[in-house]
Amino acid sequence: MTFHIKSVFLFCAILSLFSCKSQTVTTDEKKEAIVNDTTFVNLKDYSKDFVYDMKYASSDNFLKAKVYDCAECFLRLKTVKAMLNANSEFMKKGYKIKIFDCYRPLDIQKRMWKIVPNPEYVADPSKGSIHNRGGAVDITLVDTKGVTLDMGTTFDFFGIEAGHNYQNLSQEIKSNRELLKNTMIQNGFNSFDSEWWHYNLISALNDKVSNAKWKCD
């Protein structure tokens, strides 16, 4: 009888061991299925709280040409996470992020360079830009009524007035720019001196230039 009990106990122990191994494999498989921080994802799949005005998916831009086939905001997952955090902070204050541009495939950069081959306005595709790395966003803010905050110039205005250091602006405009800049910096981004709308995720600066593309519906 004692032998039988020991045998049953040993059998249960072995069964339990295999059961745990099976659970571990399942957990590992789930971990492998998790999207990596550098994977390109669509921001819309993670939040409905952004406003979009994707300028390069229309001709309403300084190029006067549509260079994207469709208006989608793809970014690396880590950039999306930082954007979600920043937008959450803005929403607490009654604002939302409005997006002009996100990840830009290298082929799109080449299209832009062909139209305007000037590094003062378009990054040279032979070098690539942070937009081509999935770590840059061009943005502004809207209020609860969807009205865009006054930032002093339009998006992609290339005069000195668009720079962060330009001071001949109303206090309202200065405050709007400061709100945008300070909140983005607090969430892992840095600013671009000559463009109030452009922000780079610091942890994405050394990611590889990419030509990954998405399908249009």
HELIX and SHEET records of a PDB file:
HELIX    1   1 THR A    2  ALA A   33  1                                  32    
HELIX    2   2 LEU A   43  ASP A   45  5                                   3    
HELIX    3   3 LYS A   55  ALA A   57  5                                   3    
HELIX    4   4 LEU A   77  LYS A   92  1                                  16    
HELIX    5   5 LEU A  106  ILE A  115  1                                  10    
HELIX    6   6 ILE A  130  ARG A  133  5                                   4    
HELIX    7   7 ILE A  160  ALA A  162  5                                   3    
HELIX    8   8 GLN A  171  GLN A  186  1                                  16    
HELIX    9   9 ILE A  202  ALA A  204  5                                   3    
SHEET    1   A 2 PHE A  40  ASN A  42  0                                        
SHEET    2   A 2 PHE A  74  ARG A  76 -1                                        
SHEET    1   B 5 VAL A  51  TYR A  52  0                                        
SHEET    2   B 5 TYR A  95  ASP A 101  1                                        
SHEET    3   B 5 ALA A 136  ASP A 143 -1                                        
SHEET    4   B 5 GLU A 195  LEU A 201 -1                                        
SHEET    5   B 5 PHE A 189  PHE A 192 -1                                        
END                                                                             
